[in-house]
């Protein structure tokens, strides 16, 4: 199991997953892009954000290329730990796809009556807070204004 399995399939998550699964190695941008089958431009755009947030670090510079690894910090230890914990939790299911389909069936289809317009009305400086009401077993959200 990987982060992508429960957090989505964004480029950032792909990069983090790849570096976490190959943590003893470091990779340049071209290697990351080829291994993940994403454009080098996308890798180049996402790495600065990951570095800024302490997720990825430049491990070394060889020639004109930087080589990247996951940063060795508490954030990444928790991130990798959450992957392993989720893997062991879901390992008890023999067929993940069937379990997910069962959960989807239990949740049911999205209802068009569900609305939420929570926002701050800057002109009146009032908070719009959802007020929940039940009609025919369906939760309907109406908006009630109150002063901030």
C-alpha positions as CSV (number, residue, x, y, z in Angstrom):
1,X,0.0,0.0,0.0
2,X,1.2,3.5,-0.8
3,X,0.1,7.1,0.0
4,X,-1.6,7.2,-3.4
5,X,-4.0,4.4,-2.2
6,X,-5.6,6.6,0.4
7,X,-4.5,10.2,-0.3
8,X,-5.0,10.4,-4.0
9,X,-2.9,10.4,-7.1
10,X,-1.3,13.8,-7.3
11,X,2.2,14.5,-8.6
12,X,3.4,15.4,-5.1
13,X,2.1,12.2,-3.6
14,X,3.7,10.2,-6.5
15,X,7.0,11.8,-5.8
16,X,6.8,11.2,-2.0
17,X,5.7,7.6,-2.5
18,X,8.6,7.0,-5.0
19,X,11.2,8.5,-2.7
20,X,9.8,6.7,0.4
21,X,9.8,3.3,-1.4
22,X,13.4,3.9,-2.6
23,X,14.8,5.7,0.4
24,X,18.3,4.3,0.3
25,X,18.9,6.0,-3.1
26,X,18.8,9.6,-4.3
27,X,17.5,10.6,-7.7
28,X,17.8,13.6,-10.1
29,X,14.7,15.2,-11.7
30,X,15.0,13.2,-14.9
31,X,15.2,9.9,-13.1
32,X,12.2,10.8,-10.9
33,X,10.2,11.8,-14.0
34,X,11.1,8.6,-16.0
35,X,10.5,6.3,-13.0
36,X,7.1,7.9,-12.4
37,X,6.1,8.4,-16.0
38,X,5.4,12.1,-15.4
39,X,6.9,15.1,-17.2
40,X,10.2,16.5,-16.0
41,X,8.5,19.9,-16.0
42,X,6.0,18.7,-13.5
43,X,8.7,17.3,-11.3
44,X,10.6,20.6,-11.6
45,X,7.5,22.5,-10.5
46,X,6.6,20.3,-7.5
47,X,10.1,19.8,-6.0
48,X,10.5,23.3,-4.7
49,X,7.2,23.0,-2.8
50,X,8.2,19.7,-1.3
51,X,11.6,21.1,-0.3
52,X,10.0,24.2,1.2
53,X,7.7,22.0,3.3
54,X,10.6,19.9,4.6
55,X,9.4,16.7,2.8
56,X,12.3,16.5,0.2
57,X,15.9,17.6,0.4
58,X,18.8,17.9,-2.0
59,X,21.0,15.1,-0.9
60,X,24.0,16.1,-3.1
61,X,25.0,17.8,-6.3
62,X,26.7,15.9,-9.1
63,X,27.8,17.9,-12.1
64,X,24.9,20.1,-13.1
65,X,22.3,17.9,-11.4
66,X,20.8,17.9,-7.9
67,X,19.9,14.5,-6.4
68,X,16.9,14.3,-4.1
69,X,15.8,12.2,-1.2
70,X,13.0,12.3,1.4
71,X,14.2,14.5,4.3
72,X,15.1,12.7,7.4
73,X,12.7,14.3,9.8
74,X,9.7,13.7,12.0
75,X,7.2,14.6,9.3
76,X,8.4,11.9,7.0
77,X,8.8,9.3,9.7
78,X,5.1,9.9,10.5
79,X,4.2,9.9,6.8
80,X,6.0,6.6,6.2
81,X,4.6,5.3,9.5
82,X,1.1,6.1,8.4
83,X,1.6,4.2,5.1
84,X,2.8,1.1,7.0
85,X,0.1,1.4,9.6
86,X,-2.6,1.7,6.9
87,X,-1.0,-1.3,5.1
88,X,-1.3,-3.5,8.1
89,X,-4.8,-2.3,8.8
90,X,-6.0,-3.0,5.3
91,X,-4.1,-6.3,5.1
92,X,-6.8,-8.0,7.0
93,X,-9.1,-7.7,4.0
94,X,-8.5,-10.3,1.3
95,X,-10.0,-8.2,-1.4
96,X,-9.6,-4.4,-1.0
97,X,-11.7,-3.7,-4.1
98,X,-14.7,-5.6,-2.8
99,X,-14.4,-4.0,0.6
100,X,-14.3,-0.5,-1.0
101,X,-17.3,-1.3,-3.2
102,X,-19.2,-2.5,-0.1
103,X,-18.4,0.8,1.7
104,X,-19.5,2.8,-1.4
105,X,-22.8,0.9,-1.4
106,X,-23.3,1.6,2.3
107,X,-22.7,5.3,1.8
108,X,-25.0,5.5,-1.2
109,X,-25.3,8.0,-4.0
110,X,-24.7,11.7,-3.5
111,X,-27.9,13.5,-2.9
112,X,-28.6,16.7,-4.8
113,X,-30.4,18.1,-1.7
114,X,-27.2,18.2,0.2
115,X,-25.9,21.8,0.1
116,X,-23.5,23.7,2.2
117,X,-22.7,27.4,1.7
118,X,-20.4,28.1,4.6
119,X,-18.6,31.3,4.1
120,X,-17.9,34.7,5.7
121,X,-19.9,37.6,4.4
122,X,-17.2,40.3,4.4
123,X,-19.7,43.2,3.8
124,X,-21.9,42.4,6.8
125,X,-19.0,40.8,8.8
126,X,-21.3,37.9,9.7
127,X,-20.5,34.2,9.7
128,X,-22.8,31.9,7.8
129,X,-23.2,28.8,9.8
130,X,-24.9,25.6,8.6
131,X,-28.0,24.6,10.5
132,X,-28.9,21.0,10.1
133,X,-32.4,19.8,9.7
134,X,-33.7,16.4,8.9
135,X,-36.4,15.8,6.2
136,X,-37.5,12.3,5.2
137,X,-34.3,10.7,6.6
138,X,-32.1,13.0,4.5
139,X,-29.9,15.7,6.1
140,X,-30.7,19.0,4.5
141,X,-28.4,21.9,5.3
142,X,-29.8,25.4,5.5
143,X,-27.9,28.5,6.2
144,X,-28.5,30.7,9.2
145,X,-26.7,34.0,9.6
146,X,-25.4,35.1,13.0
147,X,-23.3,38.0,14.0
148,X,-19.6,37.4,14.4
